[in-house]
Structure formats: C-alpha cells, structure tokens
C-alpha cells in the first residue's frame, strides 16, 4: 500500500511534469480538467497532512515563466478568472461576483 508521503511525492512530480509541458514547451499531454483534478487531490492531501508540505510543492507557487515567443498585451477590459469552476452553483456564484 502506498504511503501518504509517497502519494504526495508522486502527485508533485506528475504536476511539475505537466506544468513544464504546458508552460515551457507549450505541448500539454493532459486536459486542463485532469490537471485540476490532480491539483485538488494534492491540496486535499496536504490539508490532511500539513507536516508533509514542501516549499517546492506546486501548491506553494504559481505557474512557470511564459515562453519567450509570447508577447505581452494589455486588456482593455480586465480578464477575470473562473477560479476552477466545476459545477453550476460555483459558476452562478462567480457570475454574481462579476456582475456586482
């Protein structure tokens, strides 16, 4: 049986791999929903076992440097995030925040 520490290490390694492919190589291998599922699983395990959180965990940082080929643009209207909305209730709450 896999220990919690082993599972956390496996999730972190998997997520780092997919972050690199997505942010650096621009060649994702999994859908965003699968990445989000893995990240939720990691967050839940770290919440249960906070003593196992590491500074290099994907939950402790945001993304990676963008590709140099991406140019910066300025949005006339701010880009708002759905913040990983996965159900109708969350979407309706997000929509209400945007409209208020």
C-alpha positions as CSV (number, residue, x, y, z in Angstrom):
1,X,0.0,0.0,0.0
2,X,1.3,3.4,-0.9
3,X,2.1,5.8,1.9
4,X,0.8,9.3,2.1
5,X,4.3,10.7,1.6
6,X,4.8,8.6,-1.5
7,X,1.4,9.7,-2.9
8,X,2.3,13.3,-2.3
9,X,5.7,12.9,-3.9
10,X,4.1,11.2,-6.9
11,X,1.5,13.9,-7.3
12,X,4.1,16.7,-7.1
13,X,6.3,15.0,-9.7
14,X,3.4,14.5,-12.0
15,X,2.1,18.0,-11.7
16,X,5.6,19.5,-12.2
17,X,6.0,17.5,-15.3
18,X,2.7,18.7,-16.7
19,X,3.4,22.3,-15.7
20,X,6.6,22.2,-17.7
21,X,5.0,20.7,-20.7
22,X,2.2,23.3,-20.6
23,X,4.1,26.5,-19.6
24,X,7.5,25.9,-21.1
25,X,7.1,23.5,-24.0
26,X,3.5,24.5,-25.0
27,X,2.8,20.8,-25.5
28,X,0.2,19.7,-22.9
29,X,-0.4,16.0,-22.6
30,X,-3.5,16.1,-20.4
31,X,-6.6,18.2,-20.4
32,X,-6.9,21.1,-18.0
33,X,-9.6,19.3,-16.1
34,X,-7.3,16.4,-15.4
35,X,-4.5,18.7,-14.2
36,X,-7.1,20.5,-11.9
37,X,-8.2,17.1,-10.5
38,X,-4.6,16.2,-9.7
39,X,-4.0,19.6,-8.1
40,X,-7.2,19.2,-6.0
41,X,-6.0,15.8,-4.8
42,X,-2.7,17.3,-3.8
43,X,-4.3,20.2,-2.0
44,X,-6.6,17.8,-0.1
45,X,-3.7,15.5,1.0
46,X,-1.6,18.5,2.0
47,X,-4.5,19.8,4.1
48,X,-4.8,16.4,5.8
49,X,-1.0,16.2,6.3
50,X,0.4,19.8,6.6
51,X,3.6,18.5,8.0
52,X,4.3,16.9,4.6
53,X,4.0,20.2,2.6
54,X,7.3,21.1,0.9
55,X,8.4,24.5,-0.3
56,X,8.7,23.3,-3.9
57,X,5.1,21.8,-4.0
58,X,3.0,23.0,-6.9
59,X,0.5,24.3,-4.3
60,X,3.2,26.7,-3.0
61,X,3.8,28.6,-6.2
62,X,2.1,29.8,-9.3
63,X,2.9,28.6,-12.9
64,X,6.2,28.9,-14.7
65,X,7.8,31.5,-16.8
66,X,5.9,32.0,-20.1
67,X,7.5,31.2,-23.4
68,X,9.7,34.0,-24.8
69,X,7.7,33.8,-28.0
70,X,4.6,35.1,-26.2
71,X,4.1,38.8,-26.5
72,X,2.5,40.8,-23.7
73,X,-0.8,42.6,-24.4
74,X,-2.8,45.0,-22.3
75,X,-6.5,44.1,-22.0
76,X,-8.9,47.0,-22.2
77,X,-11.3,45.0,-20.0
78,X,-9.8,43.1,-17.1
79,X,-9.6,39.3,-17.6
80,X,-11.4,37.7,-14.8
81,X,-10.8,34.1,-13.7
82,X,-13.4,31.4,-13.2
83,X,-11.1,30.1,-10.5
84,X,-11.6,26.4,-11.4
85,X,-15.4,26.4,-11.5
86,X,-16.7,22.8,-12.0
87,X,-20.4,23.0,-11.2
88,X,-23.4,25.2,-11.9
89,X,-23.6,26.5,-8.3
90,X,-19.9,27.7,-8.4
91,X,-20.5,29.3,-11.8
92,X,-23.6,31.2,-10.7
93,X,-21.6,32.5,-7.7
94,X,-18.8,33.6,-10.0
95,X,-21.2,35.2,-12.4
96,X,-22.8,37.1,-9.5
97,X,-19.4,38.4,-8.3
98,X,-18.6,39.6,-11.9
99,X,-21.9,41.4,-12.3
100,X,-21.8,43.1,-8.8
